[in-house]
C-alpha cells in the first residue's frame, strides 16, 4: 500500500487518456503474451519492446526498446541515464537508485548517447545500492566508455541483440502495463502485437528506423503498418 503520510489528503491517482492504438481490426492481428521485467514504471500501449538476449535468469523477458539515437533531455524509457561521464578504464557506472531496479546482476548491458556509437559494456557483476544514499553503482568489466558524456545524455540499456547496435525490437504493446518503480517493482505481463496490423504512429513513443526494420514495419502517413 502507498504511504503518503498522516496528513489528510486525497489521492487522485494516475490518469492516461484512453486512445485508440489500432486503426485496423485488433481481432485479426497476430498477438501473444510476454513478461516485462520490473522497474520501468507504466509502459503505455504502443510501447515498442525487445527481448533480453543475455542474462543470468532473464533471457527472453521483455524490456522497452532502447532507441539508437536518444535525444538529450527527453525521457529514455529503454534504460537509465548515467550520473557521471564515462572514463577510459572504468569498471563502475553510477545511476539513480530507482533506475538501478531496472537491472539485475547478470544482465548484459550497453551504453549510448546522442553522438556516440553504442558500446558493449558486458555483464553486470554487482549492484551496490547501500554505500551511497543518492545513487547506485553498477560493476562491469573494464571498458573504455569515455565517449559517453552526461552532456550528450549518456545512457545504459539491457542488450536485446548480441551485436551492434545491441538492440532488436520484436513487438509492440497492445495495452498499458505497470512494471513498478524502485525496490517494490515486480514487473508485469502484457499482450504484444507482432504482425498484421495498422497502428496510429503518434501513439508509439519509442520507435526509430532501426525498430521499424527489426519488426518489419513501414510508416504510411499517420499509420504504422506491421506486415
Phi, psi and omega in degrees: 000137176294144179237110183252013178099173185271348177292140180301137182203166172238125176263114182271349174082186183252127182244131171242119181298129180297132180227151180270112180281319186270126168275321178276175180288118182298336184292338182263357181282149175275118186229164172202169177264143178225162174257130179254137184287160182289161165103354186261010177068210181275116176262117185281158174305135183103350179292128175284134182236162182221160183255133180296135183261327184222123180191161179298314183214019184238015178302136179079349169290159190253149176225161174298141177297133178266112182299150189278343178224075183297148180265127181302133175091350178262153179302141179243090187285349182272359182187224185214141175286143171283150179264350180214153178299150177285159177241176184279340182228035184291145170236003178223157178225134179259129174223173180290157178301311179301319180296332184297337182280358170283344188242160177220153175303132182103340176296135176269120188243167175220165180233153180201158167218190188290343181225017182244147172290138180307140184241132176285121182254007178064197186272147172287126181257343177198150174231116181259111179247009186244333183295319183244146180274345187245002181199167173243152181240121178262132178262132180226176173292153180297128182207152178277108178241027182295343178286345182267116182237148179297322181299331179264009177077045182301134185219158172236155180208159178283133181292136174238015173202142187276353179235164179307135009268017175070015176228147180208102179291142181235336185191181183226133179297135178266349181210158179290144178226129176266108181270356180087165180226138174075205189293338181268001183294137182240353184084192181189175177241143180207163178268142177234152174257135184254321184199174175061054181206151170243123183245158173281115186301325183293346180262009180251105192279342191222052174248153173216186183300322179296318179295319179300318178296316183301315186265004177068043183246159174226158175260146180217093184063236182274005185248153168244126187252118175265117186272000000 
